[in-house]
Amino acid sequence: MQTFRYAKPQIVIHWLAAVLIAFLLVTGTFVLADLPNTAQKIGNLRIHMILGGLAGLLVISRIVLRKRLPAPPPVQGEKLAKLGHMALNLVILLMVFSGVMLSLQSGTFDAVFGSGVLPEDFKQFTPRKIHGLASRVAMGLIALHVLAALYHQTIINDGLLSRMGLGSAQAGRQS
């Protein structure tokens, strides 16, 4: 059973980032993608852009904290877990970067935060293609992340979820 527990800032940032990224993926895929590029879309894009930037900052904060604070003890599949976390962080940061590049290249930044107009179609811009592909990869990596956590919790029964604040700190200390 686990006795290690991440520091509270790591736990809070992890769950804030998780909720925020899930929200952005769902709304980007099922709301923004289907809205026509009219003035009515600008408010939604503003929220998406601001929250996307915040998600990027949270991921960077997680990486910095992970380097500065004590590392957890190894668990079964540790190398694969590190690879998965690295891939997930990189894909989220790629989505933020491609979103920024798309907003600059397409004039969306000016439309959302100034007086510009939205392009007729975002799909003509290469960063949009990268952003869309990265979002699908992120969804897959998140699904694998959740499945791996559930596997550790239910099959291996090592109390892994108690590291991230799910379950009591004591649950991870029981034999």
HUVEN-V824133 format. One record per pair of residues at least 12 apart in sequence whose ideal C-beta (glycine too) atoms are under 7 Angstrom apart, sorted by the first residue. I is the first residue (numbers start at 1). J is the second residue. Records with the same first field share a line. If there is no record, write none. Layout:
I->J, J
This chain:
1->158, 159, 172, 173, 174, 175
2->158, 159, 160, 162, 163, 172
3->172, 173
4->72, 73, 163
5->162, 163, 169, 172
6->163, 164
7->69
9->65
10->62, 65, 69
11->164, 165
13->58, 61, 62, 65
14->62, 164
16->58
17->55, 58, 59, 62
20->51, 54, 55, 58
21->55, 92
24->48, 51, 52, 55
25->135, 138, 139
27->48
28->48, 135
29->135
31->44
32->44, 45, 48
37->118, 119, 120, 121
41->118
42->111, 112
45->108, 112
46->112
49->99, 103, 112
52->96, 99
53->96
55->92, 96
56->93, 96
59->89, 92, 93
63->89
72->163
75->152, 158, 160
76->156
81->148
84->141, 144, 145, 148
87->141
88->141, 142, 145
91->134, 137, 138, 141
92->138
94->134
95->131, 134, 135, 138
98->127, 130, 131, 134
99->131
101->127
102->122, 125, 127, 128, 131
105->125, 127
106->119, 122, 125
107->119
149->161
159->171, 172
